[in-house]
């Protein structure tokens, strides 16, 4: 019982760390969007390193939670990152979370929890072979390149969030290959050191790339990009597990139907978040600015219908 309590506490702390990291990234993106759209000098920004540290702390706490509790408990609690990030981001902006944001977050959270609930957990020590890991790395690089084609703006920037989630999910899926290779327990026996080093390099590249891509996605807000990242991450891991590790959805055909319904529900949540305040814009409007906007246009300036406002 004590181990489960530790798992729950560590999972909640991990979700809070990830949420704080996302809020810091969002604020950094909002500040830099106008003055440095290309992102030059990002590594010289203290906020960036705060974000890296908070995300790293969240990852370490997540690993520690898995030591005390099962994946079926830890993974759903990790989905609370989105729910935690909304009030944290709103508190930083000194505003309230809108109803549309809460509805979108609940739809997304419900879909994500449903998806996690039907994905069969991997067996202990189960990992891709180095050849499979390298193949997954190449396929992931092609997918990310396809997602990043063009220069998407507004909601199109959610493709950056999708690419970030895929990169992070693949990095997580490849990590067991490195750890198992170091113990020389991979399928087929020991492998050359350079193959292990190549897979470790892929993990580092995809983990770092996920952070950078999410930073680009957060330029248009916090909630919708974060929802997409949280969905793409387990989805990428599930695809790898089903295609290469022999995993499947629980309950057979019913599990597949639940997965489809979960994807639809999560998609609706993302659309609600993208349409609301949390998904578009930089989120820099404060409560005072909201009140000024509610008071109507300034005298002499055109209103929504194109007519000058009364003095």
Protein Blocks (a to p, Z undefined) as FASTA:
>chain_A
ZZmmmmmmmmmmmmmmmmmmmmmmmmmmmmmmmmmmnopoklmpmklmmmmmmmmmmmmm
mmmmmmmpcfklmmmmmmmmmmmmmmmmmmmnopaddfklmmmmmmmmmmmmmmmmmpcc
ddehiacdfklmmmmmmmmmmmmmmmmgcjdehjllmmmmmmmmmmmmmmmmmmmmmmmm
mnopaghiaadfklmmmmmmmmmmmmmmmmmmmmmmmmnojklmmmmmmmmmmmmmmmmm
mmmnopacehijmlmmmmmmmmmmmmmmmmmmmmmmmlgojhlacfklmmmmmnopaehi
acfkopacdZZ
